[in-house]
Amino acid sequence: MNVLLVVLSVFAVLSGGWVVFERRWDRRHFRRGPSGDFVVNLRVRKAERLLREEPGTVVLDVRPAASWRAGRLPGAVNAPFAMDGGGFGMDSLEGIPREVPLLVYCDGGFRSRLALPALREAGFRRIHHLHRGLMSWQIAALPVESGDG
């Protein structure tokens, strides 16, 4: 009984710590700029609505190619982002118009959050981030596709 109580207490403290960390992190990444540019964090239903109402939105999957092939949002373009400081590959963002809305995601939201500064640096100004990534999309029972595309 005591062990279970300790485990639950540790889990509660770590969960609370993650929430505080994530909120502070989000304040740095998600904002609207003075010239109409923005980076916003969207929950899954708002992301689904964005894709329905803004048909020109580019869906950008920043996971490794093998993960992209295994399952992705419908129509997603793969541009792997290396979390070890390597950023995006030389031509992975080539051909993606900078002026259209961009919905970026990964498995759970960590890698895609790390990619946000690089996307802004690359010239994207209307960036939507899928909160909790593909995981939230699948939990909401929304469609995914797989294969080589």
C-alpha positions, 0 to 999 in steps of 0.5 A: 500500500505504501509503495503504491502511494509513493508511486502515485505521489511521484506521478502526480508531482511529475505530471504537475511539473510537466504541465508547468514546464509546457505552459512556460515553453508554449509562451515562448513559441506560440504568439502573434506577431505585429505584421500578421504572422503567427505561431498558434497551438491548436487542439485536434478539433480546431486543427481538423476545422482548419484543414476543412476551412483552409484547403490550401493548408500544407500539413507538415510531418516533421518525423523521420520518414519511416514514421511518416510511412507508418501513419500520418495525417492525410496529405501530409508532406514529410520534412524530417527534423533532426532533434540533435541540432541538425534541423531540416535537411537541405531540400526538405522544405523546398517547394513548400510555399511560405505564404500558405498556412502550415499545420506542423506535427510529430508524434506527440508534440515535442519534435514539432515544437523544437522545429518551430523556430527553424520554420520561422527562420525558413520564412513561414509566417502562418504556422499552426502546431497540432497540440499533442501531434498524431497521438491526439489525432488518432485518439480523436479517431480521425483518419490517417494514411500510410505507405509511400504516399 
